[in-house]
Amino acid sequence: MKSTDFIVARDDLQQCKIVETQLPDAAALPDEALLVKVDRFAFTANNITYAVLGDQLKYWQLFPAPDHFGNIPVWGFGDVIASRHPGITVGERLFGYFPMATHLVIEAADVSKRGLRDAAAHRQGVAPVYNAYARVSGDAAFAGRQGDYQALLRPLFMLSFLVDDFLSENEFYGARSVMLSSASSKTAFGLAHLLHLRKNIHVTGLTSAGNTDFVQSLGCYDEVVTYDRVTSLPSDSPVAYVDMAGNSDLRATLHRHFGDQMKYSGRIGLTHRSSSPDEPELPGAKPVWFFAPDQIRKRAKEWGPGGIDMRFGAAWSGFAPMLDRCLEVIEGRGGAAVKQSYLDTLNGRVPPHQGHILSLAD
Ligand SMILES: NC(=O)c1ccc[n+]([C@@H]2O[C@H](COP(=O)([O-])OP(=O)(O)OC[C@H]3O[C@@H](n4cnc5c(N)ncnc54)[C@H](OP(=O)(O)O)[C@@H]3O)[C@@H](O)[C@H]2O)c1
């Protein structure tokens, strides 16, 4: 039996190809291993960032590929088609981190009622979230269109939730206005939704001209400004900046424009992929990477077992209905469709109202 894998050249992301890899026979699976058929997965700019940071943050080591190629991790669903673990039966559905492939062998460990972990040696040394699978068979919140929303947005909205919590905990560093770059991205509009609920925070979306109408239509930004007009923003009161675009020129322009009124400058993403080291003397707060696992560890300790899940669940329930209104799920099946979606996402050709759900299976 073979797996069909979609892989990309690690040093030139425009190069990509489909390859077949040999899978072990069900009978030859090691003890406690599962053979999982990857059913469907989401693909957004976040996955491109995994590729851009593949070496630095060890994403390439999770699903090894031959030569100088890499398999980009994706969030999605898989069905167990063979099991050597006594606690997991064939037919179980899992939600978690998968390769862009038709199959994955998981070395199941820490199996509980709610989930399990892949203990494969090459997957260690990364944040635990990347090796955790939720057992979601029969869970309506992970089925059908709701399931697509989970794959597309749940990991992104966790970041939105953590940044909202972090800013609020730090009283927005004295700012009452928050600017978000790549405001049309799913991570940004999830955060804008949460900030908007706070009522006393002015939320400004920075975006490209072509995505302005979409960002305005979301209803969670108080103001939308195109990148070429950011210096028209009033600069006489404190602001916080949450940067999904990772565009160094834009960041420098904003810091120079707001000067000491720039009270927080948090780096989240790299959608524009035009990042160079910051100038050492940028005015205002020093730009810092927001590191989600730090905030998770802190809140897990303070809120106790289940505390994050409970609060995140409540936030998700308030957010998910918005997706029916602003997101169109586009499904792509087979190698050609996956390649097209990958290249469109890589080259910024996916309209922001689309969410791509893909499968390499026939
Ligand atoms: N640090 C973390 O833990 C963490 C967690 C979640 C997400 N993130 C990051 O947040 C960012 C957003 O991810 P997402 O999945 O939410 O994105 P998405 O929904 O796919 O965002 C698409 C938007 O990004 C911009 N964009 C995408 N590709 C581009 C290109 N080639 N050239 C120029 N602009 C491009 C455009 O926005 P504009 O026109 O509005 O600029 C586009 O509408 C990613 O970099 C992701 O890695 C980080």
The ligand as an SDF file (V2000), in Angstrom:
LIG
                    3D

 48 52  0  0  0  0  0  0  0  0999 V2000
    2.6390   32.8270   15.9250 N   0  0  0  0  0  0  0  0  0  0  0  0
    1.6220   31.9770   15.9360 C   0  0  0  0  0  0  0  0  0  0  0  0
    1.5100   31.1250   16.8090 O   0  0  0  0  0  0  0  0  0  0  0  0
    0.5760   32.0910   14.8620 C   0  0  0  0  0  0  0  0  0  0  0  0
   -0.6640   31.4580   15.0070 C   0  0  0  0  0  0  0  0  0  0  0  0
   -1.6380   31.6270   14.0200 C   0  0  0  0  0  0  0  0  0  0  0  0
   -1.3400   32.3810   12.8950 C   0  0  0  0  0  0  0  0  0  0  0  0
   -0.1150   32.9580   12.7880 N   0  0  0  0  0  0  0  0  0  0  0  0
    0.2460   33.7250   11.5830 C   0  0  0  0  0  0  0  0  0  0  0  0
   -0.7420   34.6600   11.2000 O   0  0  0  0  0  0  0  0  0  0  0  0
   -0.6750   34.8550    9.7760 C   0  0  0  0  0  0  0  0  0  0  0  0
   -2.0750   34.7530    9.1880 C   0  0  0  0  0  0  0  0  0  0  0  0
   -2.4110   33.3880    8.9640 O   0  0  0  0  0  0  0  0  0  0  0  0
   -3.8740   32.9650    8.4040 P   0  0  0  0  0  0  0  0  0  0  0  0
   -3.8070   31.5100    8.1570 O   0  0  0  0  0  0  0  0  0  0  0  0
   -4.8760   33.5480    9.3200 O   0  0  0  0  0  0  0  0  0  0  0  0
   -3.8790   33.7230    7.0160 O   0  0  0  0  0  0  0  0  0  0  0  0
   -4.9900   33.7920    5.8550 P   0  0  0  0  0  0  0  0  0  0  0  0
   -6.3520   33.8270    6.4150 O   0  0  0  0  0  0  0  0  0  0  0  0
   -4.6950   32.7700    4.8240 O   0  0  0  0  0  0  0  0  0  0  0  0
   -4.5880   35.2460    5.3570 O   0  0  0  0  0  0  0  0  0  0  0  0
   -4.6550   35.6840    4.0790 C   0  0  0  0  0  0  0  0  0  0  0  0
   -4.2340   37.1530    4.0430 C   0  0  0  0  0  0  0  0  0  0  0  0
   -2.8170   37.3080    4.2440 O   0  0  0  0  0  0  0  0  0  0  0  0
   -2.2930   38.2800    3.3150 C   0  0  0  0  0  0  0  0  0  0  0  0
   -1.4710   37.5150    2.3680 N   0  0  0  0  0  0  0  0  0  0  0  0
   -1.4550   36.1710    2.2260 C   0  0  0  0  0  0  0  0  0  0  0  0
   -0.5520   35.7860    1.3120 N   0  0  0  0  0  0  0  0  0  0  0  0
    0.0370   36.8900    0.8650 C   0  0  0  0  0  0  0  0  0  0  0  0
    1.0570   37.1450   -0.0790 C   0  0  0  0  0  0  0  0  0  0  0  0
    1.6670   36.1520   -0.7550 N   0  0  0  0  0  0  0  0  0  0  0  0
    1.3770   38.4270   -0.3080 N   0  0  0  0  0  0  0  0  0  0  0  0
    0.7700   39.4220    0.3790 C   0  0  0  0  0  0  0  0  0  0  0  0
   -0.1990   39.2200    1.3140 N   0  0  0  0  0  0  0  0  0  0  0  0
   -0.5570   37.9940    1.5430 C   0  0  0  0  0  0  0  0  0  0  0  0
   -3.5090   38.9420    2.7010 C   0  0  0  0  0  0  0  0  0  0  0  0
   -3.9400   39.9000    3.6590 O   0  0  0  0  0  0  0  0  0  0  0  0
   -3.8030   41.5160    3.5860 P   0  0  0  0  0  0  0  0  0  0  0  0
   -4.1130   41.9030    2.1740 O   0  0  0  0  0  0  0  0  0  0  0  0
   -4.8770   41.9440    4.5590 O   0  0  0  0  0  0  0  0  0  0  0  0
   -2.4190   41.8320    4.0400 O   0  0  0  0  0  0  0  0  0  0  0  0
   -4.4890   37.7840    2.6950 C   0  0  0  0  0  0  0  0  0  0  0  0
   -5.8390   38.1760    2.5910 O   0  0  0  0  0  0  0  0  0  0  0  0
    0.2870   33.7860    9.2400 C   0  0  0  0  0  0  0  0  0  0  0  0
    1.5740   34.3320    8.9720 O   0  0  0  0  0  0  0  0  0  0  0  0
    0.3400   32.8000   10.3830 C   0  0  0  0  0  0  0  0  0  0  0  0
    1.5020   32.0280   10.4210 O   0  0  0  0  0  0  0  0  0  0  0  0
    0.8410   32.8260   13.7370 C   0  0  0  0  0  0  0  0  0  0  0  0
  1  2  1  0
  2  3  2  0
  2  4  1  0
  4  5  1  0
  4 48  2  0
  5  6  2  0
  6  7  1  0
  7  8  2  0
  8  9  1  0
  8 48  1  0
  9 10  1  0
  9 46  1  0
 10 11  1  0
 11 12  1  0
 11 44  1  0
 12 13  1  0
 13 14  1  0
 14 15  2  0
 14 16  1  0
 14 17  1  0
 17 18  1  0
 18 19  2  0
 18 20  1  0
 18 21  1  0
 21 22  1  0
 22 23  1  0
 23 24  1  0
 23 42  1  0
 24 25  1  0
 25 26  1  0
 25 36  1  0
 26 27  1  0
 26 35  1  0
 27 28  2  0
 28 29  1  0
 29 30  1  0
 29 35  2  0
 30 31  1  0
 30 32  2  0
 32 33  1  0
 33 34  2  0
 34 35  1  0
 36 37  1  0
 36 42  1  0
 37 38  1  0
 38 39  2  0
 38 40  1  0
 38 41  1  0
 42 43  1  0
 44 45  1  0
 44 46  1  0
 46 47  1  0
M  CHG  2   8   1  16  -1
M  END
$$$$
